[in-house]
Amino acid sequence: MPKLKPNTIIPTDVEEALIQTGIDSDPDAYSLTDAEWAAVQPFVKMGRPKAEITKERITIRLSRDVLASFRATGQGWQTRVDGALRQYILEHPFSDV
């Protein structure tokens, strides 16, 4: 059980029974049985799905002015750096070494 915050009020058994009676009398409310709770699977979807083709994380040293120019374009600047390098490679093919 997680650590509770200070001043947390935990209902007594009598209060809990009254709460449960109210839940049971509400036609729109539904209480899960212990077996149903045991079968519950957490649904956690964190972040966006993984891309089929992923990029590689590297460290690269760039001139301050070049980096400042790309960063000034806002969010997605790293993708634009990737695009600029890709365009350069297409326009300036490297000869086989």
KACORZI-V195384 format. One record per pair of residues at least 6 apart in sequence whose ideal C-beta (glycine too) atoms are under 6 Angstrom apart, sorted by sequence separation. I is the first residue (numbers start at 0). J is the second residue. D is the distance in Angstrom with one decimal. If there is no record, write none. Layout:
I:J:D + I:J:D
//
This chain:
22:28:4.8 + 70:76:5.2 + 69:76:4.4 + 22:30:5.8 + 69:79:6.0 + 69:80:5.4
//
